[in-house]
Amino acid sequence: MNRHFTDARYYFRRGFEHLYAGLDEETAPLRRRLMAALGREVEDEEEPAPQTPRERVEYGARRAATRSRRVAGRVRRRVRRPE
């Protein structure tokens, strides 16, 4: 495949990941309210609030890693190239 197409595909996927992450973040409160109204279990992954600056950084890093893996998996499933 031509280098230009490879680059374009990379940036398209990267842009789509950002779009999906943004939409996921913006619609999270609505989804939680909807799930609660329907009586379904609402996933609540929150841990106790970190106390020290180091705990806050570690907590943020764990949360970002978990979220990025989850979002990347969703994006891969949606953008999977037909073979």
Biopython code that builds the backbone (N, CA, C, O; Angstrom):
import numpy as np
from Bio.PDB.StructureBuilder import StructureBuilder

atoms = [
    (1, "MET", "N", (0.845, -1.166, 0.000)),
    (1, "MET", "CA", (0.000, 0.000, 0.000)),
    (1, "MET", "C", (0.899, 1.241, 0.000)),
    (1, "MET", "O", (1.949, 1.262, 0.643)),
    (2, "ASN", "N", (0.485, 2.233, -0.703)),
    (2, "ASN", "CA", (1.230, 3.464, -0.796)),
    (2, "ASN", "C", (1.377, 4.105, 0.579)),
    (2, "ASN", "O", (0.468, 4.026, 1.405)),
    (3, "ARG", "N", (2.504, 4.728, 0.822)),
    (3, "ARG", "CA", (2.789, 5.348, 2.131)),
    (3, "ARG", "C", (1.722, 6.393, 2.498)),
    (3, "ARG", "O", (1.364, 6.523, 3.668)),
    (4, "HIS", "N", (1.222, 7.126, 1.518)),
    (4, "HIS", "CA", (0.204, 8.144, 1.791)),
    (4, "HIS", "C", (-1.080, 7.510, 2.315)),
    (4, "HIS", "O", (-1.713, 8.042, 3.226)),
    (5, "PHE", "N", (-1.459, 6.385, 1.744)),
    (5, "PHE", "CA", (-2.657, 5.706, 2.204)),
    (5, "PHE", "C", (-2.463, 5.122, 3.599)),
    (5, "PHE", "O", (-3.384, 5.131, 4.415)),
    (6, "THR", "N", (-1.276, 4.619, 3.865)),
    (6, "THR", "CA", (-0.971, 4.091, 5.189)),
    (6, "THR", "C", (-1.067, 5.199, 6.231)),
    (6, "THR", "O", (-1.657, 5.014, 7.295)),
    (7, "ASP", "N", (-0.479, 6.354, 5.915)),
    (7, "ASP", "CA", (-0.548, 7.489, 6.832)),
    (7, "ASP", "C", (-1.990, 7.963, 7.016)),
    (7, "ASP", "O", (-2.419, 8.248, 8.134)),
    (8, "ALA", "N", (-2.722, 8.044, 5.924)),
    (8, "ALA", "CA", (-4.104, 8.504, 6.015)),
    (8, "ALA", "C", (-4.936, 7.562, 6.865)),
    (8, "ALA", "O", (-5.758, 8.007, 7.667)),
    (9, "ARG", "N", (-4.727, 6.267, 6.696)),
    (9, "ARG", "CA", (-5.474, 5.301, 7.504)),
    (9, "ARG", "C", (-5.117, 5.424, 8.987)),
    (9, "ARG", "O", (-5.990, 5.332, 9.850)),
    (10, "TYR", "N", (-3.848, 5.630, 9.275)),
    (10, "TYR", "CA", (-3.404, 5.803, 10.661)),
    (10, "TYR", "C", (-4.089, 7.018, 11.289)),
    (10, "TYR", "O", (-4.640, 6.918, 12.385)),
    (11, "TYR", "N", (-4.060, 8.156, 10.608)),
    (11, "TYR", "CA", (-4.648, 9.364, 11.173)),
    (11, "TYR", "C", (-6.168, 9.281, 11.246)),
    (11, "TYR", "O", (-6.779, 9.855, 12.147)),
    (12, "PHE", "N", (-6.777, 8.572, 10.306)),
    (12, "PHE", "CA", (-8.227, 8.369, 10.377)),
    (12, "PHE", "C", (-8.587, 7.577, 11.626)),
    (12, "PHE", "O", (-9.497, 7.955, 12.364)),
    (13, "ARG", "N", (-7.883, 6.489, 11.861)),
    (13, "ARG", "CA", (-8.146, 5.680, 13.058)),
    (13, "ARG", "C", (-7.875, 6.469, 14.326)),
    (13, "ARG", "O", (-8.640, 6.402, 15.289)),
    (14, "ARG", "N", (-6.790, 7.209, 14.319)),
    (14, "ARG", "CA", (-6.445, 8.007, 15.506)),
    (14, "ARG", "C", (-7.525, 9.055, 15.775)),
    (14, "ARG", "O", (-7.934, 9.247, 16.920)),
    (15, "GLY", "N", (-7.976, 9.720, 14.742)),
    (15, "GLY", "CA", (-9.045, 10.706, 14.894)),
    (15, "GLY", "C", (-10.330, 10.058, 15.368)),
    (15, "GLY", "O", (-11.055, 10.624, 16.187)),
    (16, "PHE", "N", (-10.612, 8.875, 14.856)),
    (16, "PHE", "CA", (-11.822, 8.172, 15.269)),
    (16, "PHE", "C", (-11.745, 7.767, 16.738)),
    (16, "PHE", "O", (-12.749, 7.813, 17.449)),
    (17, "GLU", "N", (-10.554, 7.371, 17.195)),
    (17, "GLU", "CA", (-10.400, 7.026, 18.612)),
    (17, "GLU", "C", (-10.693, 8.230, 19.489)),
    (17, "GLU", "O", (-11.358, 8.112, 20.519)),
    (18, "HIS", "N", (-10.195, 9.387, 19.078)),
    (18, "HIS", "CA", (-10.455, 10.604, 19.854)),
    (18, "HIS", "C", (-11.936, 10.971, 19.822)),
    (18, "HIS", "O", (-12.507, 11.370, 20.837)),
    (19, "LEU", "N", (-12.543, 10.835, 18.664)),
    (19, "LEU", "CA", (-13.969, 11.119, 18.553)),
    (19, "LEU", "C", (-14.776, 10.194, 19.447)),
    (19, "LEU", "O", (-15.666, 10.642, 20.169)),
    (20, "TYR", "N", (-14.468, 8.916, 19.401)),
    (20, "TYR", "CA", (-15.203, 7.948, 20.206)),
    (20, "TYR", "C", (-15.004, 8.210, 21.692)),
    (20, "TYR", "O", (-15.956, 8.134, 22.469)),
    (21, "ALA", "N", (-13.773, 8.518, 22.093)),
    (21, "ALA", "CA", (-13.501, 8.796, 23.510)),
    (21, "ALA", "C", (-14.276, 10.020, 23.965)),
    (21, "ALA", "O", (-14.820, 10.039, 25.069)),
    (22, "GLY", "N", (-14.328, 11.043, 23.121)),
    (22, "GLY", "CA", (-15.072, 12.250, 23.467)),
    (22, "GLY", "C", (-16.557, 11.986, 23.574)),
    (22, "GLY", "O", (-17.202, 12.449, 24.514)),
    (23, "LEU", "N", (-17.107, 11.253, 22.628)),
    (23, "LEU", "CA", (-18.531, 10.923, 22.682)),
    (23, "LEU", "C", (-18.848, 10.059, 23.888)),
    (23, "LEU", "O", (-19.872, 10.245, 24.546)),
    (24, "ASP", "N", (-17.964, 9.114, 24.174)),
    (24, "ASP", "CA", (-18.158, 8.245, 25.333)),
    (24, "ASP", "C", (-18.189, 9.070, 26.612)),
    (24, "ASP", "O", (-19.027, 8.846, 27.486)),
    (25, "GLU", "N", (-17.277, 10.020, 26.715)),
    (25, "GLU", "CA", (-17.203, 10.853, 27.913)),
    (25, "GLU", "C", (-18.425, 11.770, 28.033)),
    (25, "GLU", "O", (-18.961, 11.955, 29.125)),
    (26, "GLU", "N", (-18.856, 12.337, 26.916)),
    (26, "GLU", "CA", (-19.987, 13.258, 26.946)),
    (26, "GLU", "C", (-21.321, 12.552, 27.210)),
    (26, "GLU", "O", (-22.213, 13.124, 27.837)),
    (27, "THR", "N", (-21.454, 11.332, 26.739)),
    (27, "THR", "CA", (-22.731, 10.631, 26.901)),
    (27, "THR", "C", (-22.791, 9.761, 28.147)),
    (27, "THR", "O", (-23.826, 9.152, 28.417)),
    (28, "ALA", "N", (-21.706, 9.687, 28.915)),
    (28, "ALA", "CA", (-21.682, 8.839, 30.112)),
    (28, "ALA", "C", (-22.785, 9.189, 31.115)),
    (28, "ALA", "O", (-23.466, 8.282, 31.594)),
    (29, "PRO", "N", (-22.990, 10.470, 31.452)),
    (29, "PRO", "CA", (-24.053, 10.781, 32.409)),
    (29, "PRO", "C", (-25.440, 10.381, 31.899)),
    (29, "PRO", "O", (-26.273, 9.894, 32.664)),
    (30, "LEU", "N", (-25.678, 10.589, 30.620)),
    (30, "LEU", "CA", (-26.969, 10.216, 30.038)),
    (30, "LEU", "C", (-27.173, 8.708, 30.090)),
    (30, "LEU", "O", (-28.261, 8.237, 30.420)),
    (31, "ARG", "N", (-26.115, 7.943, 29.762)),
    (31, "ARG", "CA", (-26.233, 6.482, 29.810)),
    (31, "ARG", "C", (-26.494, 5.991, 31.225)),
    (31, "ARG", "O", (-27.292, 5.077, 31.436)),
    (32, "ARG", "N", (-25.807, 6.613, 32.208)),
    (32, "ARG", "CA", (-26.022, 6.208, 33.600)),
    (32, "ARG", "C", (-27.463, 6.452, 34.024)),
    (32, "ARG", "O", (-28.082, 5.592, 34.651)),
    (33, "ARG", "N", (-28.002, 7.626, 33.685)),
    (33, "ARG", "CA", (-29.393, 7.930, 34.042)),
    (33, "ARG", "C", (-30.362, 6.986, 33.346)),
    (33, "ARG", "O", (-31.335, 6.531, 33.947)),
    (34, "LEU", "N", (-30.094, 6.694, 32.081)),
    (34, "LEU", "CA", (-30.959, 5.798, 31.324)),
    (34, "LEU", "C", (-30.937, 4.393, 31.916)),
    (34, "LEU", "O", (-31.986, 3.769, 32.078)),
    (35, "MET", "N", (-29.749, 3.898, 32.237)),
    (35, "MET", "CA", (-29.646, 2.562, 32.817)),
    (35, "MET", "C", (-30.333, 2.506, 34.181)),
    (35, "MET", "O", (-30.984, 1.515, 34.511)),
    (36, "ALA", "N", (-30.188, 3.563, 34.964)),
    (36, "ALA", "CA", (-30.842, 3.598, 36.276)),
    (36, "ALA", "C", (-32.362, 3.632, 36.105)),
    (36, "ALA", "O", (-33.084, 2.989, 36.867)),
    (37, "ALA", "N", (-32.848, 4.372, 35.120)),
    (37, "ALA", "CA", (-34.288, 4.448, 34.877)),
    (37, "ALA", "C", (-34.843, 3.109, 34.398)),
    (37, "ALA", "O", (-35.983, 2.761, 34.704)),
    (38, "LEU", "N", (-34.047, 2.368, 33.657)),
    (38, "LEU", "CA", (-34.486, 1.072, 33.167)),
    (38, "LEU", "C", (-34.321, -0.030, 34.212)),
    (38, "LEU", "O", (-34.764, -1.160, 34.005)),
    (39, "GLY", "N", (-33.688, 0.298, 35.322)),
    (39, "GLY", "CA", (-33.506, -0.678, 36.386)),
    (39, "GLY", "C", (-32.367, -1.638, 36.134)),
    (39, "GLY", "O", (-32.293, -2.696, 36.759)),
    (40, "ARG", "N", (-31.491, -1.284, 35.237)),
    (40, "ARG", "CA", (-30.335, -2.142, 34.965)),
    (40, "ARG", "C", (-29.171, -1.712, 35.841)),
    (40, "ARG", "O", (-29.121, -0.590, 36.345)),
    (41, "GLU", "N", (-28.252, -2.628, 36.001)),
    (41, "GLU", "CA", (-27.108, -2.342, 36.857)),
    (41, "GLU", "C", (-26.227, -1.269, 36.220)),
    (41, "GLU", "O", (-25.873, -1.349, 35.044)),
    (42, "VAL", "N", (-25.887, -0.281, 37.011)),
    (42, "VAL", "CA", (-25.019, 0.787, 36.541)),
    (42, "VAL", "C", (-23.610, 0.462, 37.001)),
    (42, "VAL", "O", (-23.357, 0.299, 38.195)),
    (43, "GLU", "N", (-22.692, 0.370, 36.040)),
    (43, "GLU", "CA", (-21.321, 0.043, 36.410)),
    (43, "GLU", "C", (-20.683, 1.248, 37.068)),
    (43, "GLU", "O", (-20.613, 2.328, 36.481)),
    (44, "ASP", "N", (-20.225, 1.059, 38.271)),
    (44, "ASP", "CA", (-19.615, 2.139, 39.024)),
    (44, "ASP", "C", (-18.237, 1.681, 39.463)),
    (44, "ASP", "O", (-18.098, 0.938, 40.435)),
    (45, "GLU", "N", (-17.213, 2.133, 38.737)),
    (45, "GLU", "CA", (-15.859, 1.657, 38.957)),
    (45, "GLU", "C", (-15.069, 2.549, 39.901)),
    (45, "GLU", "O", (-13.864, 2.357, 40.058)),
    (46, "GLU", "N", (-15.707, 3.500, 40.521)),
    (46, "GLU", "CA", (-14.961, 4.472, 41.297)),
    (46, "GLU", "C", (-14.367, 3.867, 42.559)),
    (46, "GLU", "O", (-15.018, 3.111, 43.280)),
    (47, "GLU", "N", (-13.129, 4.216, 42.798)),
    (47, "GLU", "CA", (-12.411, 3.790, 43.980)),
    (47, "GLU", "C", (-12.468, 4.933, 44.991)),
    (47, "GLU", "O", (-12.878, 6.041, 44.645)),
    (48, "PRO", "N", (-12.063, 4.677, 46.229)),
    (48, "PRO", "CA", (-11.995, 5.778, 47.187)),
    (48, "PRO", "C", (-11.069, 6.879, 46.684)),
    (48, "PRO", "O", (-10.087, 6.605, 45.994)),
    (49, "ALA", "N", (-11.382, 8.110, 47.026)),
    (49, "ALA", "CA", (-10.591, 9.236, 46.548)),
    (49, "ALA", "C", (-9.158, 9.161, 47.083)),
    (49, "ALA", "O", (-8.949, 8.930, 48.274)),
    (50, "PRO", "N", (-8.185, 9.355, 46.208)),
    (50, "PRO", "CA", (-6.795, 9.332, 46.655)),
    (50, "PRO", "C", (-6.494, 10.535, 47.550)),
    (50, "PRO", "O", (-7.069, 11.609, 47.373)),
    (51, "GLN", "N", (-5.595, 10.347, 48.502)),
    (51, "GLN", "CA", (-5.311, 11.383, 49.477)),
    (51, "GLN", "C", (-4.047, 12.175, 49.158)),
    (51, "GLN", "O", (-4.072, 13.405, 49.184)),
    (52, "THR", "N", (-2.959, 11.502, 48.864)),
    (52, "THR", "CA", (-1.694, 12.191, 48.634)),
    (52, "THR", "C", (-1.516, 12.475, 47.147)),
    (52, "THR", "O", (-2.159, 11.841, 46.310)),
    (53, "PRO", "N", (-0.648, 13.425, 46.816)),
    (53, "PRO", "CA", (-0.395, 13.708, 45.390)),
    (53, "PRO", "C", (0.073, 12.474, 44.622)),
    (53, "PRO", "O", (-0.320, 12.274, 43.473)),
    (54, "ARG", "N", (0.908, 11.650, 45.247)),
    (54, "ARG", "CA", (1.387, 10.445, 44.580)),
    (54, "ARG", "C", (0.234, 9.485, 44.313)),
    (54, "ARG", "O", (0.163, 8.898, 43.234)),
    (55, "GLU", "N", (-0.670, 9.315, 45.278)),
    (55, "GLU", "CA", (-1.831, 8.442, 45.085)),
    (55, "GLU", "C", (-2.715, 8.976, 43.964)),
    (55, "GLU", "O", (-3.265, 8.201, 43.181)),
    (56, "ARG", "N", (-2.853, 10.296, 43.887)),
    (56, "ARG", "CA", (-3.671, 10.885, 42.819)),
    (56, "ARG", "C", (-3.081, 10.600, 41.443)),
    (56, "ARG", "O", (-3.809, 10.290, 40.500)),
    (57, "VAL", "N", (-1.761, 10.705, 41.334)),
    (57, "VAL", "CA", (-1.103, 10.434, 40.053)),
    (57, "VAL", "C", (-1.240, 8.962, 39.688)),
    (57, "VAL", "O", (-1.552, 8.637, 38.542)),
    (58, "GLU", "N", (-1.009, 8.070, 40.645)),
    (58, "GLU", "CA", (-1.130, 6.638, 40.367)),
    (58, "GLU", "C", (-2.567, 6.268, 40.001)),
    (58, "GLU", "O", (-2.799, 5.469, 39.094)),
    (59, "TYR", "N", (-3.521, 6.852, 40.710)),
    (59, "TYR", "CA", (-4.929, 6.595, 40.426)),
    (59, "TYR", "C", (-5.285, 7.067, 39.015)),
    (59, "TYR", "O", (-5.957, 6.362, 38.263)),
    (60, "GLY", "N", (-4.823, 8.272, 38.671)),
    (60, "GLY", "CA", (-5.096, 8.806, 37.337)),
    (60, "GLY", "C", (-4.476, 7.949, 36.249)),
    (60, "GLY", "O", (-5.091, 7.720, 35.208)),
    (61, "ALA", "N", (-3.263, 7.475, 36.483)),
    (61, "ALA", "CA", (-2.590, 6.636, 35.490)),
    (61, "ALA", "C", (-3.324, 5.311, 35.304)),
    (61, "ALA", "O", (-3.515, 4.860, 34.175)),
    (62, "ARG", "N", (-3.737, 4.680, 36.417)),
    (62, "ARG", "CA", (-4.484, 3.415, 36.316)),
    (62, "ARG", "C", (-5.802, 3.621, 35.579)),
    (62, "ARG", "O", (-6.177, 2.831, 34.712)),
    (63, "ARG", "N", (-6.488, 4.683, 35.933)),
    (63, "ARG", "CA", (-7.788, 4.948, 35.322)),
    (63, "ARG", "C", (-7.640, 5.231, 33.830)),
    (63, "ARG", "O", (-8.430, 4.737, 33.025)),
    (64, "ALA", "N", (-6.633, 6.024, 33.455)),
    (64, "ALA", "CA", (-6.410, 6.341, 32.043)),
    (64, "ALA", "C", (-6.041, 5.092, 31.251)),
    (64, "ALA", "O", (-6.511, 4.902, 30.129)),
    (65, "ALA", "N", (-5.206, 4.245, 31.830)),
    (65, "ALA", "CA", (-4.800, 3.022, 31.127)),
    (65, "ALA", "C", (-5.990, 2.100, 30.915)),
    (65, "ALA", "O", (-6.162, 1.543, 29.830)),
    (66, "THR", "N", (-6.809, 1.938, 31.943)),
    (66, "THR", "CA", (-7.981, 1.071, 31.828)),
    (66, "THR", "C", (-8.948, 1.608, 30.786)),
    (66, "THR", "O", (-9.449, 0.868, 29.939)),
    (67, "ARG", "N", (-9.197, 2.894, 30.861)),
    (67, "ARG", "CA", (-10.148, 3.496, 29.930)),
    (67, "ARG", "C", (-9.636, 3.435, 28.500)),
    (67, "ARG", "O", (-10.396, 3.123, 27.583)),
    (68, "SER", "N", (-8.361, 3.727, 28.300)),
    (68, "SER", "CA", (-7.836, 3.713, 26.940)),
    (68, "SER", "C", (-7.863, 2.311, 26.340)),
    (68, "SER", "O", (-8.131, 2.155, 25.149)),
    (69, "ARG", "N", (-7.586, 1.278, 27.161)),
    (69, "ARG", "CA", (-7.668, -0.093, 26.641)),
    (69, "ARG", "C", (-9.090, -0.428, 26.229)),
    (69, "ARG", "O", (-9.319, -1.029, 25.179)),
    (70, "ARG", "N", (-10.044, -0.034, 27.064)),
    (70, "ARG", "CA", (-11.444, -0.338, 26.781)),
    (70, "ARG", "C", (-11.901, 0.382, 25.511)),
    (70, "ARG", "O", (-12.547, -0.219, 24.652)),
    (71, "VAL", "N", (-11.569, 1.657, 25.394)),
    (71, "VAL", "CA", (-11.979, 2.434, 24.229)),
    (71, "VAL", "C", (-11.284, 1.930, 22.976)),
    (71, "VAL", "O", (-11.912, 1.826, 21.922)),
    (72, "ALA", "N", (-10.000, 1.615, 23.073)),
    (72, "ALA", "CA", (-9.275, 1.112, 21.907)),
    (72, "ALA", "C", (-9.871, -0.202, 21.417)),
    (72, "ALA", "O", (-9.967, -0.429, 20.211)),
    (73, "GLY", "N", (-10.268, -1.059, 22.335)),
    (73, "GLY", "CA", (-10.901, -2.316, 21.948)),
    (73, "GLY", "C", (-12.210, -2.090, 21.224)),
    (73, "GLY", "O", (-12.501, -2.750, 20.227)),
    (74, "ARG", "N", (-13.001, -1.154, 21.728)),
    (74, "ARG", "CA", (-14.271, -0.838, 21.060)),
    (74, "ARG", "C", (-14.032, -0.275, 19.664)),
    (74, "ARG", "O", (-14.713, -0.645, 18.708)),
    (75, "VAL", "N", (-13.062, 0.617, 19.562)),
    (75, "VAL", "CA", (-12.767, 1.233, 18.268)),
    (75, "VAL", "C", (-12.264, 0.182, 17.289)),
    (75, "VAL", "O", (-12.673, 0.171, 16.128)),
    (76, "ARG", "N", (-11.380, -0.704, 17.748)),
    (76, "ARG", "CA", (-10.885, -1.755, 16.861)),
    (76, "ARG", "C", (-12.012, -2.615, 16.323)),
    (76, "ARG", "O", (-12.016, -2.984, 15.148)),
    (77, "ARG", "N", (-12.967, -2.934, 17.186)),
    (77, "ARG", "CA", (-14.088, -3.758, 16.733)),
    (77, "ARG", "C", (-14.933, -3.023, 15.702)),
    (77, "ARG", "O", (-15.443, -3.636, 14.765)),
    (78, "ARG", "N", (-15.081, -1.730, 15.868)),
    (78, "ARG", "CA", (-15.922, -0.963, 14.937)),
    (78, "ARG", "C", (-15.225, -0.608, 13.635)),
    (78, "ARG", "O", (-15.877, -0.506, 12.596)),
    (79, "VAL", "N", (-13.923, -0.419, 13.674)),
    (79, "VAL", "CA", (-13.191, 0.044, 12.506)),
    (79, "VAL", "C", (-12.449, -1.089, 11.828)),
    (79, "VAL", "O", (-11.686, -0.860, 10.889)),
    (80, "ARG", "N", (-12.663, -2.293, 12.287)),
    (80, "ARG", "CA", (-11.928, -3.430, 11.725)),
    (80, "ARG", "C", (-12.060, -3.450, 10.213)),
    (80, "ARG", "O", (-13.153, -3.343, 9.655)),
    (81, "ARG", "N", (-10.925, -3.590, 9.578)),
    (81, "ARG", "CA", (-10.864, -3.574, 8.126)),
    (81, "ARG", "C", (-11.371, -4.902, 7.566)),
    (81, "ARG", "O", (-10.915, -5.961, 7.994)),
    (82, "PRO", "N", (-12.308, -4.862, 6.616)),
    (82, "PRO", "CA", (-12.772, -6.118, 6.011)),
    (82, "PRO", "C", (-11.658, -6.747, 5.179)),
    (82, "PRO", "O", (-10.953, -6.055, 4.444)),
    (83, "GLU", "N", (-11.512, -8.024, 5.297)),
    (83, "GLU", "CA", (-10.439, -8.706, 4.568)),
    (83, "GLU", "C", (-10.971, -9.603, 3.505)),
    (83, "GLU", "O", (-10.197, -10.250, 2.800)),
]
sb = StructureBuilder()
sb.init_structure("model")
sb.init_model(0)
sb.init_chain("A")
sb.init_seg("    ")
for serial, (resi, resn, name, xyz) in enumerate(atoms, 1):
    if name == "N":
        sb.init_residue(resn, " ", resi, " ")
    sb.init_atom(name, np.array(xyz, "f"), 0.0, 1.0, " ", f" {name:<3s}", serial, name[0])
structure = sb.get_structure()
